[in-house]
Protein backbone atom coordinates (compact mmCIF):
# COMPACT_ATOMS: atom_id res chain seq x y z
CA UNK A 1 0.00 0.00 0.00
CA UNK A 2 1.38 3.41 -0.94
CA UNK A 3 0.91 6.25 1.53
CA UNK A 4 1.92 9.87 1.06
CA UNK A 5 1.35 13.12 2.86
CA UNK A 6 -0.58 15.77 0.99
CA UNK A 7 0.36 19.40 0.49
CA UNK A 8 -2.37 21.49 2.17
CA UNK A 9 -5.03 22.72 -0.26
CA UNK A 10 -5.73 26.41 -0.94
CA UNK A 11 -6.81 28.49 2.09
CA UNK A 12 -10.36 28.71 0.72
CA UNK A 13 -10.86 25.00 1.43
CA UNK A 14 -14.34 23.74 2.21
CA UNK A 15 -15.01 23.43 5.97
CA UNK A 16 -16.78 20.20 6.88
CA UNK A 17 -18.31 19.32 10.22
CA UNK A 18 -17.61 15.58 9.81
CA UNK A 19 -14.33 13.85 8.93
CA UNK A 20 -14.51 12.61 5.33
CA UNK A 21 -12.99 9.51 3.75
CA UNK A 22 -12.98 9.99 -0.03
CA UNK A 23 -12.59 6.82 -2.10
CA UNK A 24 -11.86 6.75 -5.84
CA UNK A 25 -12.44 3.07 -6.72
CA UNK A 26 -11.60 2.22 -10.30
CA UNK A 27 -11.32 -0.93 -12.38
CA UNK A 28 -7.66 -1.65 -11.59
CA UNK A 29 -6.77 0.74 -8.78
CA UNK A 30 -8.05 2.06 -5.47
CA UNK A 31 -7.28 5.48 -4.00
CA UNK A 32 -8.47 6.98 -0.74
CA UNK A 33 -7.92 10.24 1.10
CA UNK A 34 -8.72 11.47 4.59
CA UNK A 35 -10.17 14.98 4.70
CA UNK A 36 -10.34 16.57 8.14
CA UNK A 37 -10.58 20.15 9.37
CA UNK A 38 -10.72 21.48 5.83
CA UNK A 39 -7.58 19.74 4.62
CA UNK A 40 -6.57 16.53 2.86
CA UNK A 41 -4.50 14.93 5.61
CA UNK A 42 -3.29 11.77 3.89
CA UNK A 43 -3.66 9.80 0.67
CA UNK A 44 -3.40 6.02 0.21
CA UNK A 45 -3.51 3.80 -2.87
CA UNK A 46 -3.13 0.21 -4.03
CA UNK A 47 -3.98 -2.02 -7.00
CA UNK A 48 -7.19 -3.46 -5.55
CA UNK A 49 -9.55 -2.19 -8.24
CA UNK A 50 -12.97 -3.78 -8.53
CA UNK A 51 -11.73 -6.50 -10.90
CA UNK A 52 -9.51 -7.92 -8.17
CA UNK A 53 -12.16 -7.87 -5.41
CA UNK A 54 -14.23 -11.01 -4.88
CA UNK A 55 -17.99 -10.69 -4.34
CA UNK A 56 -18.74 -9.77 -0.76
CA UNK A 57 -15.19 -8.61 -0.05
CA UNK A 58 -15.66 -4.90 -0.75
CA UNK A 59 -16.21 -3.98 2.95
CA UNK A 60 -13.02 -5.80 3.93
CA UNK A 61 -10.94 -4.13 1.21
CA UNK A 62 -12.29 -0.73 2.23
CA UNK A 63 -11.45 -1.45 5.89
CA UNK A 64 -7.89 -2.40 4.96
CA UNK A 65 -7.10 0.76 3.02
CA UNK A 66 -8.89 2.99 5.55
CA UNK A 67 -7.43 1.41 8.67
CA UNK A 68 -7.36 3.83 11.64
CA UNK A 69 -9.40 6.39 9.70
CA UNK A 70 -12.56 4.38 10.37
CA UNK A 71 -12.06 4.88 14.12
CA UNK A 72 -12.78 8.59 13.80
CA UNK A 73 -16.10 9.68 15.31
CA UNK A 74 -18.98 10.31 12.87
CA UNK A 75 -16.79 9.78 9.80
CA UNK A 76 -18.50 10.02 6.38
CA UNK A 77 -17.35 7.72 3.55
CA UNK A 78 -18.03 8.72 -0.06
CA UNK A 79 -17.08 6.43 -2.95
CA UNK A 80 -16.89 7.18 -6.66
CA UNK A 81 -15.93 5.21 -9.76
CA UNK A 82 -16.49 1.63 -10.78
CA UNK A 83 -17.43 0.52 -7.26
CA UNK A 84 -20.88 1.79 -8.22
CA UNK A 85 -21.07 -0.29 -11.41
CA UNK A 86 -22.87 -3.59 -11.93
CA UNK A 87 -19.53 -5.36 -11.37
CA UNK A 88 -18.72 -3.33 -8.25
CA UNK A 89 -19.89 -3.17 -4.65
CA UNK A 90 -23.47 -2.09 -5.36
CA UNK A 91 -25.06 -0.58 -8.45
CA UNK A 92 -25.54 3.18 -8.26
CA UNK A 93 -27.78 3.88 -11.29
CA UNK A 94 -26.69 6.53 -13.78
CA UNK A 95 -28.40 9.91 -13.62
CA UNK A 96 -29.45 11.14 -17.09
CA UNK A 97 -28.18 14.56 -18.18
CA UNK A 98 -28.89 17.39 -17.89
CA UNK A 99 -28.17 17.13 -14.17
CA UNK A 100 -27.54 19.95 -11.70
CA UNK A 101 -24.59 19.79 -9.36
CA UNK A 102 -26.93 19.88 -6.35
CA UNK A 103 -29.12 17.11 -7.76
CA UNK A 104 -26.08 14.85 -8.24
CA UNK A 105 -24.82 15.51 -4.73
CA UNK A 106 -28.21 14.73 -3.21
CA UNK A 107 -28.92 11.51 -5.10
CA UNK A 108 -26.23 9.22 -3.76
CA UNK A 109 -26.68 5.47 -3.44
CA UNK A 110 -26.37 4.79 0.30
CA UNK A 111 -24.88 1.46 1.34
CA UNK A 112 -25.15 2.51 4.96
CA UNK A 113 -27.52 5.49 5.38
CA UNK A 114 -25.60 8.75 5.99
CA UNK A 115 -22.42 6.72 6.58
CA UNK A 116 -21.26 5.08 3.31
CA UNK A 117 -22.51 6.48 0.01
CA UNK A 118 -21.66 5.86 -3.64
CA UNK A 119 -21.73 8.75 -6.10
CA UNK A 120 -23.85 7.80 -9.14
CA UNK A 121 -22.44 8.14 -12.63
CA UNK A 122 -24.03 10.22 -15.39
CA UNK A 123 -25.49 9.27 -18.76
CA UNK A 124 -26.32 11.20 -21.91
CA UNK A 125 -27.90 10.31 -25.24
CA UNK A 126 -26.14 10.78 -28.57
CA UNK A 127 -27.53 9.93 -32.00
CA UNK A 128 -25.68 6.65 -32.42
CA UNK A 129 -25.48 5.45 -28.80
CA UNK A 130 -25.68 6.55 -25.15
CA UNK A 131 -22.56 7.75 -23.34
CA UNK A 132 -21.53 7.30 -19.70
CA UNK A 133 -19.18 8.66 -17.07
CA UNK A 134 -18.54 7.19 -13.65
CA UNK A 135 -16.03 8.86 -11.38
CA UNK A 136 -15.16 11.82 -13.60
CA UNK A 137 -18.23 13.69 -12.37
CA UNK A 138 -16.49 14.12 -9.00
CA UNK A 139 -13.38 15.53 -10.69
CA UNK A 140 -15.57 17.99 -12.60
CA UNK A 141 -17.19 19.18 -9.36
CA UNK A 142 -13.78 19.63 -7.77
CA UNK A 143 -12.31 21.51 -10.72
CA UNK A 144 -15.22 23.94 -10.80
CA UNK A 145 -14.94 24.51 -7.05
CA UNK A 146 -11.18 25.08 -7.11
CA UNK A 147 -11.50 27.58 -9.96
CA UNK A 148 -14.61 29.27 -8.60
CA UNK A 149 -16.70 28.59 -11.69
CA UNK A 150 -20.10 27.17 -12.55
CA UNK A 151 -19.56 27.11 -16.31
CA UNK A 152 -16.66 25.41 -18.07
CA UNK A 153 -15.49 23.08 -20.80
CA UNK A 154 -13.04 20.46 -19.69
CA UNK A 155 -11.22 17.36 -20.83
CA UNK A 156 -10.33 14.50 -18.48
CA UNK A 157 -7.78 12.43 -20.41
CA UNK A 158 -7.01 8.87 -19.48
CA UNK A 159 -7.82 5.36 -20.66
CA UNK A 160 -11.14 6.79 -21.83
CA UNK A 161 -10.88 10.51 -22.41
CA UNK A 162 -13.93 12.60 -21.43
CA UNK A 163 -14.99 15.99 -22.79
CA UNK A 164 -17.54 17.61 -20.48
CA UNK A 165 -19.70 20.73 -20.82
CA UNK A 166 -21.07 22.38 -17.65
CA UNK A 167 -23.22 25.51 -17.85
CA UNK A 168 -24.38 27.42 -14.79
CA UNK A 169 -23.96 24.38 -12.56
CA UNK A 170 -25.67 21.97 -14.96
CA UNK A 171 -23.96 18.96 -16.54
CA UNK A 172 -25.19 19.58 -20.10
CA UNK A 173 -23.34 16.98 -22.16
CA UNK A 174 -20.17 14.92 -22.48
CA UNK A 175 -18.42 12.63 -24.94
CA UNK A 176 -16.03 9.72 -24.43
CA UNK A 177 -13.01 8.84 -26.60
CA UNK A 178 -11.05 5.61 -26.16
CA UNK A 179 -7.81 7.46 -26.91
CA UNK A 180 -5.69 6.11 -24.06
CA UNK A 181 -6.85 2.53 -24.51
CA UNK A 182 -6.40 2.72 -28.28
CA UNK A 183 -2.86 4.07 -27.84
CA UNK A 184 -2.05 1.26 -25.41
CA UNK A 185 -3.44 -1.41 -27.76
CA UNK A 186 -1.40 -0.08 -30.67
CA UNK A 187 1.74 0.11 -28.57
CA UNK A 188 1.42 -3.27 -26.86
CA UNK A 189 -0.62 -5.53 -29.15
CA UNK A 190 -0.31 -4.33 -32.75
CA UNK A 191 2.46 -4.72 -35.34
CA UNK A 192 3.81 -1.38 -34.06
CA UNK A 193 4.89 -3.19 -30.92
CA UNK A 194 7.85 -4.65 -32.84
CA UNK A 195 9.48 -1.27 -33.37
CA UNK A 196 8.31 0.90 -30.43
CA UNK A 197 9.92 1.13 -26.98
CA UNK A 198 8.78 -1.41 -24.41
CA UNK A 199 6.63 -0.42 -21.45
CA UNK A 200 9.63 -0.69 -19.12
CA UNK A 201 11.60 1.89 -21.10
CA UNK A 202 11.33 5.53 -20.02
CA UNK A 203 10.57 7.77 -22.99
CA UNK A 204 10.93 11.55 -22.75
CA UNK A 205 8.46 13.91 -24.34
CA UNK A 206 9.70 14.87 -27.82
CA UNK A 207 8.08 18.10 -28.97
CA UNK A 208 9.16 17.74 -32.59
CA UNK A 209 7.75 14.22 -32.93
CA UNK A 210 4.55 15.01 -31.02
CA UNK A 211 3.95 18.10 -33.18
CA UNK A 212 4.51 16.01 -36.29
CA UNK A 213 1.68 13.72 -35.20
CA UNK A 214 -0.54 16.69 -34.39
CA UNK A 215 0.21 18.24 -37.75
CA UNK A 216 -0.82 15.10 -39.61
CA UNK A 217 -4.08 14.64 -37.72
CA UNK A 218 -5.21 18.24 -37.46
CA UNK A 219 -4.62 19.57 -40.96
CA UNK A 220 -7.74 20.26 -43.07
CA UNK A 221 -8.82 17.50 -45.40
CA UNK A 222 -7.79 18.10 -49.01
CA UNK A 223 -10.55 19.06 -51.41
CA UNK A 224 -11.58 16.35 -53.85
CA UNK A 225 -12.89 18.86 -56.38
CA UNK A 226 -10.99 19.28 -59.64
CA UNK A 227 -10.52 22.50 -61.55
CA UNK A 228 -12.42 21.71 -64.75
CA UNK A 229 -10.83 24.68 -66.51
CA UNK A 230 -7.44 22.93 -66.61
CA UNK A 231 -6.36 21.28 -69.80
CA UNK A 232 -6.03 17.50 -70.04
CA UNK A 233 -2.24 17.48 -69.76
CA UNK A 234 -2.30 19.33 -66.44
CA UNK A 235 -4.95 16.95 -65.11
CA UNK A 236 -2.75 13.98 -65.93
CA UNK A 237 0.20 15.54 -64.12
CA UNK A 238 -2.00 16.42 -61.13
CA UNK A 239 -3.42 12.91 -60.86
CA UNK A 240 0.07 11.49 -60.50
CA UNK A 241 0.79 13.60 -57.47
CA UNK A 242 0.06 12.13 -54.04
CA UNK A 243 -2.44 14.42 -52.28
CA UNK A 244 -2.39 13.89 -48.51
CA UNK A 245 -5.76 13.28 -46.90
CA UNK A 246 -5.75 12.81 -43.11
CA UNK A 247 -6.85 9.31 -42.19
CA UNK A 248 -6.21 7.72 -38.81
CA UNK A 249 -5.85 4.14 -40.05
CA UNK A 250 -3.48 5.16 -42.82
CA UNK A 251 -1.41 7.46 -40.61
CA UNK A 252 -0.93 4.76 -37.99
CA UNK A 253 0.58 2.46 -40.58
CA UNK A 254 2.96 5.29 -41.44
CA UNK A 255 4.48 4.86 -37.97
CA UNK A 256 5.31 1.30 -39.01
CA UNK A 257 6.89 2.24 -42.33
CA UNK A 258 8.95 5.06 -40.81
CA UNK A 259 10.45 2.43 -38.52
CA UNK A 260 11.08 -0.07 -41.31
CA UNK A 261 12.92 2.53 -43.40
CA UNK A 262 14.80 3.70 -40.28
CA UNK A 263 13.70 7.31 -40.70
CA UNK A 264 13.31 7.86 -36.94
CA UNK A 265 14.26 6.08 -33.69
CA UNK A 266 11.61 4.22 -31.61
CA UNK A 267 11.33 7.00 -29.02
CA UNK A 268 10.52 9.54 -31.73
CA UNK A 269 7.88 7.27 -33.24
CA UNK A 270 6.15 6.70 -29.89
CA UNK A 271 5.77 10.47 -29.47
CA UNK A 272 4.58 10.71 -33.07
CA UNK A 273 1.90 8.10 -32.37
CA UNK A 274 0.82 9.96 -29.23
CA UNK A 275 0.45 13.19 -31.18
CA UNK A 276 -1.55 11.37 -33.85
CA UNK A 277 -4.19 9.84 -31.59
CA UNK A 278 -4.57 12.95 -29.42
CA UNK A 279 -4.78 15.11 -32.54
CA UNK A 280 -7.57 13.00 -33.99
CA UNK A 281 -9.41 13.32 -30.68
CA UNK A 282 -9.07 17.12 -30.78
CA UNK A 283 -10.25 17.10 -34.39
CA UNK A 284 -13.72 16.14 -33.14
CA UNK A 285 -14.00 19.34 -31.09
CA UNK A 286 -14.86 22.86 -32.19
CA UNK A 287 -12.99 25.61 -30.39
CA UNK A 288 -13.48 29.34 -30.19
CA UNK A 289 -10.51 31.63 -30.56
CA UNK A 290 -8.52 31.85 -27.31
CA UNK A 291 -11.00 29.54 -25.59
CA UNK A 292 -10.10 28.09 -22.19
CA UNK A 293 -10.27 24.35 -21.56
CA UNK A 294 -9.70 22.79 -18.13
CA UNK A 295 -7.46 19.71 -18.28
CA UNK A 296 -7.81 17.33 -15.32
CA UNK A 297 -5.42 14.37 -15.23
CA UNK A 298 -1.98 13.04 -14.42
CA UNK A 299 1.09 15.22 -14.92
CA UNK A 300 2.09 13.36 -18.10
CA UNK A 301 -1.35 13.68 -19.68
CA UNK A 302 -1.63 17.31 -18.59
CA UNK A 303 1.58 18.02 -20.49
CA UNK A 304 0.48 16.24 -23.68
CA UNK A 305 -3.01 17.71 -23.82
CA UNK A 306 -1.90 21.20 -22.77
CA UNK A 307 0.72 21.23 -25.50
CA UNK A 308 -1.80 20.00 -28.06
CA UNK A 309 -4.37 22.64 -27.05
CA UNK A 310 -1.79 25.43 -27.21
CA UNK A 311 -0.83 24.13 -30.65
CA UNK A 312 -4.32 25.04 -31.90
CA UNK A 313 -4.63 28.32 -30.00
CA UNK A 314 -6.60 27.10 -26.97
CA UNK A 315 -5.59 28.08 -23.43
CA UNK A 316 -5.34 25.08 -21.06
CA UNK A 317 -5.86 25.27 -17.30
CA UNK A 318 -4.43 22.20 -15.57
CA UNK A 319 -5.45 20.36 -12.40
CA UNK A 320 -4.49 16.99 -10.94
CA UNK A 321 -5.70 14.75 -8.12
CA UNK A 322 -6.62 17.79 -6.04
CA UNK A 323 -9.73 18.09 -8.22
CA UNK A 324 -10.87 14.61 -7.16
CA UNK A 325 -10.55 15.22 -3.43
CA UNK A 326 -12.10 18.68 -3.75
CA UNK A 327 -15.07 17.17 -5.59
CA UNK A 328 -15.77 14.82 -2.70
CA UNK A 329 -15.71 17.81 -0.34
CA UNK A 330 -18.25 19.62 -2.52
CA UNK A 331 -20.60 16.63 -2.25
CA UNK A 332 -20.04 16.28 1.51
CA UNK A 333 -20.80 19.97 2.00
CA UNK A 334 -23.99 19.63 -0.03
CA UNK A 335 -25.06 16.73 2.21
CA UNK A 336 -24.46 18.88 5.30
CA UNK A 337 -26.46 21.78 3.89
CA UNK A 338 -29.33 19.51 2.88
CA UNK A 339 -29.38 18.02 6.37
CA UNK A 340 -29.55 21.47 7.97
CA UNK A 341 -32.31 22.57 5.62
CA UNK A 342 -34.25 19.39 6.38
CA UNK A 343 -34.05 20.03 10.12
CA UNK A 344 -35.14 23.64 9.68
CA UNK A 345 -38.08 22.58 7.49
CA UNK A 346 -39.18 20.09 10.12
Buried (B, 14 or more C-beta within 10 A) or exposed (E): EEEEEBEEBEEEBBEBEBBBBBBBBBBEBBBBBBBBEBBBBBBBBBEBBBEBBEEEEBEEBBEBBBEEBEEBEEBBBBBBBBBBBEEBBBEBEBBEBBBBBEBBBEBBBEBEEEEBBBBBBBBBEEEEEEBBBBBBBBBBBBBBBBBEBEEBBBBBBBBBBBBBBBEEBBBBBBBBBBBBEBBEEBBEEBEBBEBBBEEEEEBEEBEEBBBBBBBBBBEEEEEEEEEEEEEEEEEEEEEEEEEEEBBBEEBBEBBBEBBEEEEBEBBBBBBBBBBBBBBBBBBEBEBEEEBBBBBBBEEEBBBBBBBBBEBBEBEBBBBBBBBBBBBBBBBBBBBBEEEEEEEEEE
